[in-house]
């Protein structure tokens, strides 16, 4: 328990007398606990650790933040006003390494920075997939890497891909276990991690250095199977360079039968046994790619089941318009898979966001709340009055009505504001409960001793509740679905008299 402005009352009476006096004070002031129920507010809000994912670049800089669709309709996210999409919580950049480091050691993030600023100012998280093989680029891995001696393989687009990318240039794909490739990649990743550590809103990145589009396979490039050695060397390189965020592995890592996903799962389990955070989360990039009724592969569904209880799962659907044209899109099945099978915390908007919201409003609003965690305060037991210099117990009842747990710890924080001035005069944070264990559809009871300083003035106060990342510099981060929330994400519990 951590409190601010909380001097301890100096009492020299025996413990038994103290208890008797406390009981008498409670009886005299009518200090029995009252039960309070709270009115829910299901309006979608932006919360950390979950949300619809807005694609800024998706292999091309012309989709999906701004560009023209197949029908010739122009789309553009207007950065002159706030972004409006219920439950959107993250932006995502999928772009090749060559867009950033065309010359060795000269990293250029200018394509990213305006979007990062615009969305960060609105509380969005950010994630990246920096790929090294693209069917639309001759050199997704910068050419200088191969000039340094890294081995490569060349491929030509298939007739299907030539119709999308009408050029005949051979494309370069690295040999993923090649030492020179890994050395150059490691230097880039070290600089990338340094940049991420200065940002504080990047919860994970994809391991994008394997396969075409960063998906961990070569079906649309060289078709040369990726070796187990290559998978593990790339994963270990990312583990070394990104020790403080989740790394997302793709369901296609097991395409060649090497049980790489199982290897990652075992790494996670060993770290959890050692009291450490797991390294790997999971993503599936193929929802609604398969024809109905098979909207997701059974093996991929099982992989997600091995991760979601302790690490984030991300669901990416096929490009929305492609799936609609193919007849493989199924909104109800997407919702079911996200909530009941994958227990996903993030879901892609794999389309122009304005058009997706117009065409799928019910799905957007449903998953805005129910993907990831959705923590409800079901009720509370709070005294009518408290005495300065004493500790008063408060009881809370919580339910997670979402589809996944939280993946980082939060402190349960309290504050008192003067009713007359609305000024916060006292705060305290309780860290003894691990909110990451609050699984879907489970109810948890918590008890908290509020240690009020003797320096508080007698009068009427409002007791507030928040969930804070930091137990010392208390700043609520999560908006609970209840009435009475202020702009700083403090939630009003009840008025209380301080005597």
PEDAGI-V175005 format. One record per pair of residues at least 4 apart in sequence whose ideal C-beta (glycine too) atoms are under 6 Angstrom apart, sorted by the first residue. I is the first residue (numbers start at 1). J is the second residue. D is the distance in whole Angstrom. If there is no record, write none. Layout:
I;J;D, I;J;D
//
This chain:
1;430;5, 2;429;5, 2;471;5, 3;428;4, 3;451;5, 4;427;5, 5;426;5, 5;453;5, 6;451;5, 6;453;5, 7;453;5, 9;389;4, 9;454;6, 11;18;6, 13;17;4, 13;18;5, 24;28;6, 25;387;6, 26;31;4, 29;385;5, 30;384;6, 31;383;5, 31;385;6, 33;381;4, 33;383;6, 35;381;6, 36;380;5, 36;494;6, 37;379;5, 38;377;6, 38;482;5, 39;483;4, 40;481;6, 41;481;5, 41;482;6, 41;483;5, 42;481;6, 44;86;4, 44;87;4, 44;368;4, 44;369;6, 45;479;4, 46;89;5, 46;123;5, 47;478;5, 47;479;6, 48;477;6, 50;89;6, 50;345;5, 50;371;6, 50;372;3, 51;87;6, 51;88;6, 51;89;2, 51;90;5, 52;87;5, 52;88;4, 52;347;6, 52;349;5, 53;90;5, 53;92;5, 53;346;5, 53;348;5, 54;88;6, 54;91;5, 54;349;6, 54;353;6, 55;64;4, 55;92;5, 56;65;4, 56;91;5, 56;93;5, 56;115;5, 57;61;5, 57;93;5, 57;95;5, 58;63;5, 58;64;6, 58;94;5, 59;94;6, 62;67;4, 63;67;5, 64;352;5, 65;77;5, 66;76;4, 68;74;5, 69;73;5, 75;352;4, 75;354;6, 79;118;5, 85;353;6, 85;357;6, 86;364;6, 86;365;5, 86;368;5, 87;368;2, 90;125;4, 90;127;6, 91;119;5, 91;124;6, 91;126;6, 92;127;5, 93;112;6, 93;128;5, 94;129;4, 95;99;5, 96;131;5, 96;134;5, 96;137;6, 96;140;4, 97;130;5, 97;132;6, 97;141;6, 98;139;5, 98;140;6, 98;142;5, 100;107;6, 101;107;5, 101;142;6, 101;188;6, 102;142;6, 104;144;5, 107;191;6, 109;113;5, 112;116;6, 116;120;6, 119;124;4, 120;201;6, 125;201;5, 125;203;6, 126;201;6, 126;202;5, 127;204;6, 127;205;6, 128;205;5, 129;206;4, 129;208;4, 129;214;5, 130;208;5, 131;140;6, 131;208;5, 131;213;6, 131;214;4, 132;140;6, 132;141;4, 132;174;6, 132;209;5, 133;140;5, 133;173;4, 133;212;5, 133;221;5, 134;140;4, 135;157;6, 135;161;5, 135;212;6, 135;220;5, 136;165;5, 138;169;5, 138;171;6, 139;143;5, 139;172;5, 141;145;5, 141;174;5, 145;150;5, 145;184;5, 146;150;5, 146;152;5, 148;180;6, 149;180;5, 150;174;6, 150;178;5, 150;180;4, 150;181;4, 151;175;4, 151;178;4, 152;172;5, 152;174;6, 153;173;5, 153;222;5, 154;170;4, 155;171;5, 155;221;5, 155;222;5, 156;170;6, 157;161;4, 157;162;5, 157;165;6, 161;165;6, 162;166;6, 173;221;5, 173;222;5, 174;181;5, 176;210;6, 176;226;6, 176;230;4, 177;229;5, 177;230;4, 177;233;5, 185;209;6, 186;237;6, 189;241;4, 190;241;5, 193;241;5, 193;242;5, 196;202;5, 204;245;5, 204;246;4, 204;248;5, 204;281;6, 206;214;6, 206;248;5, 207;238;5, 207;247;5, 207;249;6, 208;214;3, 209;234;5, 210;216;5, 210;234;5, 211;215;5, 211;216;4, 211;217;5, 211;218;6, 212;220;5, 212;221;4, 215;250;5, 215;252;5, 215;285;6, 216;250;4, 216;252;4, 216;253;4, 217;252;4, 217;255;5, 218;222;5, 218;223;5, 218;224;6, 225;256;4, 226;230;5, 228;258;4, 231;253;6, 231;260;4, 238;242;6, 238;247;5, 239;279;6, 246;281;4, 247;279;6, 247;280;5, 248;281;5, 248;283;5, 249;253;5, 249;264;5, 249;280;5, 250;283;6, 251;284;5, 251;300;4, 251;303;5, 253;260;4, 253;261;5, 254;260;6, 254;261;5, 261;303;5, 264;280;4, 265;306;5, 267;279;6, 268;278;4, 268;280;6, 271;276;4, 271;278;5, 278;310;6, 278;311;5, 281;311;4, 281;312;4, 282;304;6, 282;307;4, 282;313;5, 283;314;4, 284;300;5, 284;315;6, 285;316;4, 287;296;5, 287;315;5, 287;317;4, 288;295;5, 288;317;5, 288;318;5, 288;323;4, 288;328;5, 288;329;5, 289;318;4, 290;294;4, 291;328;5, 292;328;6, 292;330;6, 295;330;6, 295;333;5, 296;300;6, 296;301;6, 296;337;5, 301;341;5, 304;308;6, 304;313;5, 304;342;4, 307;311;5, 307;313;6, 308;313;5, 308;343;4, 308;404;6, 312;345;5, 312;407;5, 313;342;5, 313;344;5, 314;346;5, 315;338;6, 315;342;5, 315;344;4, 315;347;5, 316;348;4, 317;348;6, 317;350;5, 318;322;6, 318;323;4, 319;350;5, 320;350;6, 320;351;4, 320;356;6, 323;328;5, 323;329;4, 324;329;5, 331;363;5, 335;363;6, 335;366;6, 336;340;5, 337;341;5, 337;342;6, 338;342;6, 338;344;5, 338;347;6, 338;367;6, 338;371;6, 339;370;5, 339;403;4, 343;403;5, 343;404;4, 344;371;6, 345;372;4, 345;404;5, 347;367;6, 347;371;6, 349;353;5, 349;356;5, 351;356;4, 356;360;6, 357;364;6, 360;364;6, 367;371;5, 369;374;5, 370;374;6, 370;402;6, 370;403;6, 372;402;5, 372;404;5, 373;400;6, 373;402;4, 373;404;6, 373;405;6, 373;406;5, 374;401;5, 374;402;3, 375;400;6, 376;399;5, 376;401;6, 377;480;6, 377;482;6, 378;397;4, 378;399;5, 379;397;5, 380;396;5, 380;493;6, 381;395;4, 382;394;5, 382;494;5, 383;392;6, 385;497;4, 385;499;6, 386;392;4, 386;452;6, 386;498;6, 387;499;5, 388;452;6, 388;454;5, 388;456;5, 389;454;4, 391;449;4, 391;451;5, 392;450;5, 393;447;6, 393;449;6, 394;448;5, 394;450;6, 395;447;5, 396;446;5, 397;445;6, 398;444;5, 399;443;5, 400;438;5, 400;440;5, 400;442;6, 402;440;6, 403;440;6, 405;436;6, 405;438;6, 405;439;6, 406;435;5, 406;436;5, 410;435;5, 410;467;4, 411;429;4, 411;431;5, 411;468;5, 411;471;4, 412;430;5, 413;429;4, 413;466;5, 413;468;4, 413;474;5, 414;428;5, 415;424;5, 415;427;5, 415;464;4, 416;425;6, 416;426;4, 416;461;4, 417;422;5, 417;424;5, 417;462;5, 418;423;5, 419;460;4, 419;462;6, 427;474;5, 429;471;4, 429;474;5, 430;448;5, 431;471;5, 433;446;5, 438;444;6, 452;456;6, 456;498;5, 458;498;6, 458;499;6, 460;495;6, 460;497;6, 461;496;5, 461;498;6, 462;492;6, 462;495;6, 463;493;5, 463;494;6, 463;496;5, 464;490;4, 464;492;6, 465;491;5, 465;493;5, 466;476;3, 466;489;6, 466;490;5, 467;476;6, 467;478;4, 468;474;5, 468;475;6, 468;476;5, 469;477;5, 476;489;4, 476;490;6, 479;489;5, 480;491;6, 482;491;6, 484;491;6, 484;492;4, 485;491;5, 486;490;5
//
